Amino acid sequence: MISGQPFRIIVVDDDKAMRLSLVELLEAAGWEVSALARAEKTQDLAADFMPDVILSDVRMPGMTGTELLASLDKSTSPPVVLISAHGDIPMAVNAMQSGAYSFVEKPYEPRRLLTILRHAAEQNRMQKTNERLQERLIQLSGLDRLLLGQTEAVRNLRTDIIDFATLDTPIMVQGETGTGKELVARALHDLGPDPAAPFLALNCAALSPDTFEVEMFGKHGESDGRLLAASGGTLFLDEICSAPLAVQAKLLRIIEDKQVLPIGGTEPVPVNLRFLSATNEDVDQAVSDGRLRQDLLFRLNTVVLNIPALRNRRDDVMLLAAHFLDEFASVYEIDRQALSNEDTAALLAHDWPGNVRELRNVCERRILLARRGGGSIAEALRTDQLDDVPETLREAVAAFERELIGKAIKAHKGRMDAAAEALGIGRRTLNEKIVKLGLNKDALL
C-alpha cells in the first residue's frame, strides 16, 4: 500500500464460495474489502466506498463483468481486473482491449492475483495523487482564474500548460483572434523555471527587415539590442505568419545558432532564449502560400497548444460573463449586475466571433450602460450604444469624479465632512472639486 492507507477493493462474483474465498484472501493481505453478488450495484457502492480497484467475475447473471467494464467512466473509475473460470485467449484479449487492467483465470494463484491487484491499486492512487497535485498547482499559479472555464477543452489546456511550462522547448499556441494566445504564452513563462526573467513579446506583423537587426541585435559599443536584453528569458513571436520573409530568415538563424552579431561587431554574442510563438492562421496553408517558411515552422512547433474558440465551449459563456460583469462592476464601483433571462438568451445565442475578448468587451459595455441607469446584454452587443462616452481621458475622469462625488453627497445626505471622508479626500479638496466640476449640491439632495 501507499499513502499509509489500506487498499480498498470491490469484489463482484455470483459464486458465494468463490466470493468468500477472495474476501478472506484479500483481508488477510490487509485490504479493505466490499463484496457483491451482482454487478448492477457496483457503481452505487463505488461512489461511497471509493475503491482503488474492482475485481469482477466475467460470467454472471444479469450484468456480466465485461458489461460492467463498459459501463464505467474510464476517466474516473478505478482499474478493473476480470477473473473467469471460462477464460481463453480471445476473452483475455477482448478484456484488455476493452480497458481491463488485467485478466486472471480461475483457479487463480493467490500470490499472482495479489500482485496484480496491488499494482493496479498503486497505479490508481499515484494517478489520483498526481491529479490532485496538478489541480493544486493550477490553483496556486492562478491558471484557474486566468483561463476560466470548466469544459474539458479548457481543463486540458490548463493541464498542458502546467506540463509544458518547465520544458525548454519551442511551443506554438494556435487559436482564433481573442482566444487568449498571449495569456497562454505568459502563463507558460510565469510557470517556467525563472518567472522573473524577461518576457519579450514581438508583434511579428510590425517587424521591419530594414530595422530588425539594429533593434534586435543592437550596435557594437552602443546598445545591446532587445534580444540580448531579454537573454535568459522568453521570446514570444505573436502572429508569426505575418512576419516578413526576410525577418523569418533572421529568426531562424537565431534559433539555430543561439547567437546574434551586433551591428558593427566582429564576434557573435550568445543569447539564451526560450521561443514561444502564436498564430490565428492555418500554418500549413501559410506555408503553402509562401508566407511562412517551413523550416521555421518546424523549429517553432515542437509542441502545439490549441485554444478552443468560445463558440466551441458554450458551457463556459455564462461563467465567463458572470466573472467579467463582477470585475467591471468593481472597477466602475457600481452594484453587481444580475443577468436577466433576456441577457442569458442573448449571451447563448451569439456566436462570439471575437471569442473571450469580445465577451469581455460586451460585459464592460453592459456595466457602462448600467452606470447610466439602463442597458442589457443585447444592447451591449451593439457597439453604437456608447457613442456619447467621453473620448478623452480628462473628460472620462471628470465624468467619473462627478458621479462618485454626487453619489457620496446623496448617501450622506449633504453632510460634507462625511462625504469627504467616504471619498478619501479632505473637505477643502471636495469643495474645490464641486466648484471645478460644476456640481449643484442642492440639486443632488
Disulfide bonds with the S-S distance in Angstrom:
none
